[in-house]
Amino acid sequence: MFKRKKREVPSLNTTSTADISFMLLILFLVTSSMDIDKGLTRQLPPITPDEQRVEQTDVEERNLLSLQVAADGTFTCNDEPMKIGLLRERVVEFVGKTADRDKHIIQLETDRNADYEVYFDIQNEIVAAYNTLRDQLARKRFGHGLAQCTTEQKNELRAYYPQRIAEVNNALEEGGLP
């Protein structure tokens, strides 16, 4: 008599949920940007034990191009103020006219509090200067630009104009953390 009638729970049709999820996943993958990490191509020196001391090498002043970046962002080349836009020409002239191409050194001294943008702009100008020199040499030797060179030709150009950059951090000299 007082028997309750069982209620049926309404069910949802979920067959298209997987399809909708897959479509949303594809939509987000297509519309999102996948940034590639950018950075400088540099090989860091290996960590040396405290017992080993790095021997200093004497470099003739004519084979040294000294670049300094102060904490306030001012840039000097061989103790003379310079605009970063003129650095490429200066490096091309310095490396191109050095008698011993493998003996030159570009010393980049940066203050610990210097702006990263200035540092990266200087690094980009130095790399662009080397690419300019290598491109000029490729056109003389191979009759085409650096971009069209084979791997062996690029290695030959790198050996002719090696990148010799020494970086100095002021914090180490001031007793800061290495």
VOROSE-280018 format. One record per residue (C-alpha): residue in one letter; x, y negated, z negated; residue number from 0. Coordinates in Angstrom, 1 decimal, always signed. Example, Ala and Ser with C-alpha at 12.3 -4.5 7.8 and 13.67 -1.06 7.14 Angstrom:
# residues 2
<node residuo="a" u="+12.3" v="+4.5" w="-7.8" num="0"/>
<node residuo="s" u="+13.7" v="+1.1" w="-7.1" num="1"/>
***
This chain:
# residues 178
<node residuo="m" u="+0.0" v="+0.0" w="+0.0" num="0"/>
<node residuo="f" u="+2.6" v="-2.6" w="-0.9" num="1"/>
<node residuo="k" u="+5.1" v="-1.2" w="+1.3" num="2"/>
<node residuo="r" u="+7.3" v="-3.8" w="+2.7" num="3"/>
<node residuo="k" u="+7.8" v="-3.9" w="+6.3" num="4"/>
<node residuo="k" u="+11.5" v="-3.7" w="+7.3" num="5"/>
<node residuo="r" u="+12.7" v="-6.8" w="+9.0" num="6"/>
<node residuo="e" u="+15.0" v="-6.4" w="+11.9" num="7"/>
<node residuo="v" u="+18.0" v="-8.6" w="+11.9" num="8"/>
<node residuo="p" u="+18.2" v="-10.4" w="+15.2" num="9"/>
<node residuo="s" u="+21.4" v="-9.6" w="+17.1" num="10"/>
<node residuo="l" u="+23.5" v="-12.0" w="+19.2" num="11"/>
<node residuo="n" u="+24.7" v="-11.1" w="+22.6" num="12"/>
<node residuo="t" u="+28.5" v="-11.5" w="+22.3" num="13"/>
<node residuo="t" u="+29.6" v="-9.9" w="+25.6" num="14"/>
<node residuo="s" u="+30.7" v="-13.2" w="+27.1" num="15"/>
<node residuo="t" u="+32.6" v="-14.4" w="+24.1" num="16"/>
<node residuo="a" u="+35.8" v="-12.7" w="+25.2" num="17"/>
<node residuo="d" u="+35.5" v="-14.2" w="+28.7" num="18"/>
<node residuo="i" u="+34.9" v="-17.7" w="+27.2" num="19"/>
<node residuo="s" u="+37.9" v="-17.3" w="+24.9" num="20"/>
<node residuo="f" u="+40.1" v="-16.2" w="+27.8" num="21"/>
<node residuo="m" u="+39.0" v="-19.2" w="+29.9" num="22"/>
<node residuo="l" u="+39.7" v="-21.6" w="+27.1" num="23"/>
<node residuo="l" u="+43.2" v="-20.1" w="+26.6" num="24"/>
<node residuo="i" u="+44.0" v="-20.5" w="+30.3" num="25"/>
<node residuo="l" u="+42.6" v="-24.1" w="+30.2" num="26"/>
<node residuo="f" u="+44.9" v="-25.1" w="+27.3" num="27"/>
<node residuo="l" u="+47.9" v="-23.4" w="+28.9" num="28"/>
<node residuo="v" u="+47.4" v="-25.2" w="+32.2" num="29"/>
<node residuo="t" u="+46.7" v="-28.6" w="+30.7" num="30"/>
<node residuo="s" u="+49.3" v="-28.7" w="+28.0" num="31"/>
<node residuo="s" u="+52.9" v="-29.8" w="+28.8" num="32"/>
<node residuo="m" u="+55.8" v="-27.6" w="+28.1" num="33"/>
<node residuo="d" u="+58.7" v="-29.9" w="+27.5" num="34"/>
<node residuo="i" u="+62.2" v="-28.6" w="+28.1" num="35"/>
<node residuo="d" u="+64.8" v="-29.4" w="+25.4" num="36"/>
<node residuo="k" u="+67.2" v="-32.0" w="+26.6" num="37"/>
<node residuo="g" u="+70.7" v="-32.5" w="+25.2" num="38"/>
<node residuo="l" u="+74.3" v="-33.0" w="+25.9" num="39"/>
<node residuo="t" u="+76.4" v="-30.2" w="+27.4" num="40"/>
<node residuo="r" u="+79.3" v="-30.0" w="+25.0" num="41"/>
<node residuo="q" u="+81.2" v="-27.1" w="+23.6" num="42"/>
<node residuo="l" u="+82.0" v="-27.7" w="+19.9" num="43"/>
<node residuo="p" u="+85.3" v="-26.7" w="+18.6" num="44"/>
<node residuo="p" u="+85.4" v="-23.6" w="+16.4" num="45"/>
<node residuo="i" u="+85.3" v="-23.9" w="+12.7" num="46"/>
<node residuo="t" u="+88.8" v="-23.7" w="+11.3" num="47"/>
<node residuo="p" u="+89.6" v="-22.5" w="+7.8" num="48"/>
<node residuo="d" u="+90.9" v="-25.1" w="+5.3" num="49"/>
<node residuo="e" u="+94.3" v="-23.5" w="+5.4" num="50"/>
<node residuo="q" u="+94.8" v="-24.3" w="+9.0" num="51"/>
<node residuo="r" u="+95.6" v="-27.8" w="+10.0" num="52"/>
<node residuo="v" u="+95.0" v="-29.4" w="+13.3" num="53"/>
<node residuo="e" u="+98.2" v="-30.6" w="+14.8" num="54"/>
<node residuo="q" u="+98.0" v="-34.1" w="+16.2" num="55"/>
<node residuo="t" u="+99.2" v="-34.7" w="+19.7" num="56"/>
<node residuo="d" u="+100.7" v="-37.9" w="+20.8" num="57"/>
<node residuo="v" u="+99.0" v="-39.5" w="+23.8" num="58"/>
<node residuo="e" u="+100.5" v="-42.3" w="+25.7" num="59"/>
<node residuo="e" u="+98.5" v="-45.4" w="+25.5" num="60"/>
<node residuo="r" u="+98.1" v="-45.7" w="+29.3" num="61"/>
<node residuo="n" u="+96.4" v="-42.2" w="+29.2" num="62"/>
<node residuo="l" u="+93.9" v="-43.2" w="+26.5" num="63"/>
<node residuo="l" u="+90.6" v="-45.0" w="+26.9" num="64"/>
<node residuo="s" u="+89.3" v="-45.9" w="+23.5" num="65"/>
<node residuo="l" u="+85.5" v="-46.5" w="+23.2" num="66"/>
<node residuo="q" u="+84.0" v="-47.7" w="+19.9" num="67"/>
<node residuo="v" u="+80.4" v="-48.0" w="+18.8" num="68"/>
<node residuo="a" u="+79.8" v="-50.1" w="+15.6" num="69"/>
<node residuo="a" u="+77.0" v="-49.6" w="+13.2" num="70"/>
<node residuo="d" u="+75.1" v="-52.6" w="+14.6" num="71"/>
<node residuo="g" u="+75.2" v="-51.1" w="+18.1" num="72"/>
<node residuo="t" u="+78.0" v="-53.2" w="+19.6" num="73"/>
<node residuo="f" u="+80.2" v="-51.4" w="+22.1" num="74"/>
<node residuo="t" u="+83.8" v="-52.1" w="+22.8" num="75"/>
<node residuo="c" u="+86.2" v="-50.6" w="+25.3" num="76"/>
<node residuo="n" u="+89.9" v="-50.8" w="+24.3" num="77"/>
<node residuo="d" u="+88.9" v="-53.3" w="+21.6" num="78"/>
<node residuo="e" u="+87.2" v="-55.6" w="+24.1" num="79"/>
<node residuo="p" u="+83.4" v="-56.1" w="+24.1" num="80"/>
<node residuo="m" u="+81.7" v="-54.5" w="+27.0" num="81"/>
<node residuo="k" u="+78.2" v="-53.8" w="+28.3" num="82"/>
<node residuo="i" u="+77.3" v="-50.1" w="+28.6" num="83"/>
<node residuo="g" u="+76.2" v="-50.7" w="+32.2" num="84"/>
<node residuo="l" u="+79.9" v="-51.4" w="+33.2" num="85"/>
<node residuo="l" u="+81.3" v="-48.3" w="+31.5" num="86"/>
<node residuo="r" u="+80.8" v="-46.0" w="+34.5" num="87"/>
<node residuo="e" u="+83.0" v="-48.2" w="+36.7" num="88"/>
<node residuo="r" u="+85.6" v="-48.4" w="+33.9" num="89"/>
<node residuo="v" u="+85.8" v="-44.7" w="+33.4" num="90"/>
<node residuo="v" u="+85.9" v="-44.0" w="+37.2" num="91"/>
<node residuo="e" u="+88.8" v="-46.5" w="+37.5" num="92"/>
<node residuo="f" u="+90.6" v="-45.1" w="+34.4" num="93"/>
<node residuo="v" u="+90.3" v="-41.4" w="+35.3" num="94"/>
<node residuo="g" u="+90.8" v="-41.9" w="+39.0" num="95"/>
<node residuo="k" u="+94.0" v="-43.9" w="+38.5" num="96"/>
<node residuo="t" u="+95.6" v="-41.9" w="+35.7" num="97"/>
<node residuo="a" u="+98.8" v="-40.3" w="+37.0" num="98"/>
<node residuo="d" u="+98.3" v="-37.0" w="+35.2" num="99"/>
<node residuo="r" u="+94.6" v="-36.2" w="+35.6" num="100"/>
<node residuo="d" u="+94.8" v="-33.5" w="+33.0" num="101"/>
<node residuo="k" u="+96.6" v="-35.7" w="+30.4" num="102"/>
<node residuo="h" u="+93.9" v="-38.5" w="+30.1" num="103"/>
<node residuo="i" u="+91.7" v="-38.7" w="+27.0" num="104"/>
<node residuo="i" u="+88.5" v="-40.7" w="+26.5" num="105"/>
<node residuo="q" u="+88.2" v="-41.3" w="+22.8" num="106"/>
<node residuo="l" u="+84.7" v="-42.1" w="+21.6" num="107"/>
<node residuo="e" u="+84.6" v="-43.4" w="+18.1" num="108"/>
<node residuo="t" u="+81.1" v="-43.9" w="+16.6" num="109"/>
<node residuo="d" u="+80.0" v="-45.3" w="+13.3" num="110"/>
<node residuo="r" u="+77.8" v="-43.0" w="+11.3" num="111"/>
<node residuo="n" u="+75.1" v="-45.6" w="+11.2" num="112"/>
<node residuo="a" u="+75.1" v="-46.3" w="+14.9" num="113"/>
<node residuo="d" u="+72.0" v="-45.9" w="+16.9" num="114"/>
<node residuo="y" u="+71.6" v="-42.6" w="+18.8" num="115"/>
<node residuo="e" u="+70.3" v="-44.3" w="+21.9" num="116"/>
<node residuo="v" u="+73.5" v="-46.2" w="+22.3" num="117"/>
<node residuo="y" u="+75.6" v="-43.1" w="+21.8" num="118"/>
<node residuo="f" u="+73.5" v="-41.1" w="+24.3" num="119"/>
<node residuo="d" u="+73.7" v="-44.0" w="+26.9" num="120"/>
<node residuo="i" u="+77.5" v="-44.0" w="+26.6" num="121"/>
<node residuo="q" u="+77.7" v="-40.2" w="+27.0" num="122"/>
<node residuo="n" u="+75.4" v="-40.4" w="+30.0" num="123"/>
<node residuo="e" u="+77.6" v="-43.1" w="+31.6" num="124"/>
<node residuo="i" u="+80.8" v="-41.0" w="+31.0" num="125"/>
<node residuo="v" u="+79.2" v="-37.9" w="+32.6" num="126"/>
<node residuo="a" u="+77.9" v="-40.0" w="+35.5" num="127"/>
<node residuo="a" u="+81.4" v="-41.3" w="+36.0" num="128"/>
<node residuo="y" u="+82.9" v="-37.8" w="+36.2" num="129"/>
<node residuo="n" u="+80.1" v="-36.8" w="+38.6" num="130"/>
<node residuo="t" u="+80.9" v="-39.8" w="+40.8" num="131"/>
<node residuo="l" u="+84.6" v="-38.9" w="+40.9" num="132"/>
<node residuo="r" u="+83.8" v="-35.3" w="+41.7" num="133"/>
<node residuo="d" u="+81.3" v="-36.3" w="+44.4" num="134"/>
<node residuo="q" u="+83.9" v="-38.5" w="+46.1" num="135"/>
<node residuo="l" u="+86.4" v="-35.7" w="+46.0" num="136"/>
<node residuo="a" u="+83.9" v="-33.2" w="+47.3" num="137"/>
<node residuo="r" u="+83.1" v="-35.5" w="+50.3" num="138"/>
<node residuo="k" u="+86.9" v="-35.8" w="+51.1" num="139"/>
<node residuo="r" u="+87.7" v="-32.1" w="+50.7" num="140"/>
<node residuo="f" u="+84.5" v="-30.3" w="+51.8" num="141"/>
<node residuo="g" u="+82.7" v="-32.9" w="+53.9" num="142"/>
<node residuo="h" u="+79.5" v="-32.9" w="+51.7" num="143"/>
<node residuo="g" u="+78.4" v="-34.1" w="+48.3" num="144"/>
<node residuo="l" u="+78.7" v="-32.4" w="+44.9" num="145"/>
<node residuo="a" u="+75.1" v="-31.2" w="+45.0" num="146"/>
<node residuo="q" u="+75.8" v="-29.1" w="+48.1" num="147"/>
<node residuo="c" u="+78.9" v="-27.5" w="+46.7" num="148"/>
<node residuo="t" u="+79.2" v="-23.8" w="+45.9" num="149"/>
<node residuo="t" u="+80.0" v="-22.6" w="+42.4" num="150"/>
<node residuo="e" u="+83.7" v="-22.0" w="+43.4" num="151"/>
<node residuo="q" u="+83.9" v="-25.5" w="+44.9" num="152"/>
<node residuo="k" u="+82.4" v="-27.0" w="+41.7" num="153"/>
<node residuo="n" u="+84.9" v="-25.2" w="+39.6" num="154"/>
<node residuo="e" u="+87.7" v="-26.5" w="+41.7" num="155"/>
<node residuo="l" u="+86.4" v="-30.0" w="+41.3" num="156"/>
<node residuo="r" u="+86.0" v="-29.6" w="+37.5" num="157"/>
<node residuo="a" u="+89.6" v="-28.4" w="+37.4" num="158"/>
<node residuo="y" u="+90.8" v="-31.4" w="+39.4" num="159"/>
<node residuo="y" u="+88.8" v="-33.9" w="+37.2" num="160"/>
<node residuo="p" u="+88.5" v="-32.2" w="+33.7" num="161"/>
<node residuo="q" u="+86.3" v="-33.9" w="+31.1" num="162"/>
<node residuo="r" u="+88.6" v="-34.7" w="+28.3" num="163"/>
<node residuo="i" u="+86.5" v="-36.4" w="+25.6" num="164"/>
<node residuo="a" u="+87.6" v="-36.7" w="+22.0" num="165"/>
<node residuo="e" u="+85.0" v="-37.8" w="+19.5" num="166"/>
<node residuo="v" u="+85.8" v="-39.4" w="+16.2" num="167"/>
<node residuo="n" u="+83.4" v="-39.9" w="+13.3" num="168"/>
<node residuo="n" u="+84.1" v="-42.8" w="+10.9" num="169"/>
<node residuo="a" u="+82.4" v="-40.9" w="+8.0" num="170"/>
<node residuo="l" u="+85.3" v="-38.4" w="+7.9" num="171"/>
<node residuo="e" u="+87.9" v="-41.1" w="+7.6" num="172"/>
<node residuo="e" u="+85.9" v="-42.8" w="+4.9" num="173"/>
<node residuo="g" u="+85.7" v="-39.7" w="+2.8" num="174"/>
<node residuo="g" u="+82.1" v="-38.8" w="+3.7" num="175"/>
<node residuo="l" u="+80.8" v="-35.3" w="+4.3" num="176"/>
<node residuo="p" u="+82.2" v="-33.4" w="+7.3" num="177"/>
***
